[in-house]
Amino acid sequence: MRIGELSRATGASTRSLRYYENQGLLSSDRRPNGYREYGEEAVRQVAFIQDLYRAGLPSQIIRDILPCTAPTPPPGECTQLLTRVRQVRDELARQEQQIAQRREMLDRYLAGTATPAGLGGQPRR
């Protein structure tokens, strides 16, 4: 299928598909006229790539993950990759906690139950 067909099948823009190819996440064959030709498996692969991007993974890790989803994954590399994915997940959890703490502080300021540190005095009531 050509790039426009893949775009319609996946909902990904042609620009995104070219980016995925540039990042080594997706491959195509070139026709003599220069058009890209994608196999049927590209639909599944693009959906998977989009899911991983939405999960917050960078291109580098996605590029490493893709071979592990092949029918015969490379030996050994996928185990190490799981460790990297867990690190990304743990970093997201840390960021979520930090955002929650910031939101709580803003809620206290807005409710008048907290004052900026160092200004002394009692919170407004």
N, C-alpha and C positions, 0 to 999 in steps of 0.2 A: 504494500500500500504506500501511497505517496504521503508526504508530510501533511497536506491538508486533510487527507482522509484520517490519518492518525490523530490529528488535532480534533476533528469532529468526534471521533470514537472515544477520546479520552477527556475532552474538555480543556486540554492544555493548549495554550497558544502555540503557534508555529515558532514564535520567538523562544518560548520556553523549551520546546523540543530541540531547537538548534543549540540552546545553552546546555541542555542535558548532554547532547552529543559532544559539544566542546569540552565539557567537564569529564568526558569518558564514562558517562553513566548509561548512554544509549548508543547503539551503533546502527549504521545503515549501509546499504550498498549504493553505489552511484551508477546510474544509468549512463549510457553514452551521451545523452543530452544534458547531463549534470544533475538531474533530479535525484533526490534521495528516495530510496526504496526500503521500506521497513517490513519485517516479517510479522506474522500474526502475533507472535509472542510479545511484540513491542507494546501492545495495548496493556497487557498485564504488567509489564515492566514499568511503564510510565505511571500506572496507578500506584505501584509499589514505591517508586521514587517520590511521588507526590506525598504519599503517606509518611515517608521518612522525613521529608522536608517539614511537613506539618508537625512532626514529633520533635523538631528542633535539631535534627542531625545535620552537620555540614556535609558538603559535597565529598570531601575526602573520605569520611567514614562511610557514606553511602556507596561510594566507588568500591570500597573494600568489602562491603556487605554483599553486593550483588553476586560475586562469584559463589558465595556461601549459599545462595538460593538456587544454584544450578542443580540439575539432576544428580551430578556427581561433584560435590563441593571439594575444594582443595583440602588435603589433610592438614590438620594442625592449626591453620591460620584462623579458622572460624572460632575456635575456643578463645584465642587472644582477643578477637574482635568483640566477643561478648563482654569481656572485661572493659573495653573502651566504651561500649554502649552503656554499660552500667554506670560508668563514670559520668557520662553525659546526663543520664537520668538523675544521678545523685546531685549533680550541679543544678539541674532544674529544680529539684526539691529544695536545695539550699536557697535558690533565688526566690522560690515561692514563699518560703518562711520569711525571708527578708522583706518581701513586698507586704506580707501580712502584718509584720511588725510596723512598717511605715504607715500602712493604712490605719492601724489601731492608734498610732500616735496622732495622726491627723484627725481621727474621730474624737480623741480626747481634747485636742485643741478646739475643734468645732463645737464640742459640747461644753466647753468652758471648764473642764475639769483638769486641765494641764496648762502650765505656762512654760515658756522656753527655759531650758536649763541655764542657770547662772543669773537669772533676773531676780531670784529670791521671791519672797512673799508667798502667799497662799494661792492656790488655784482659784479662778473665778467661780462663783456659784450662781 
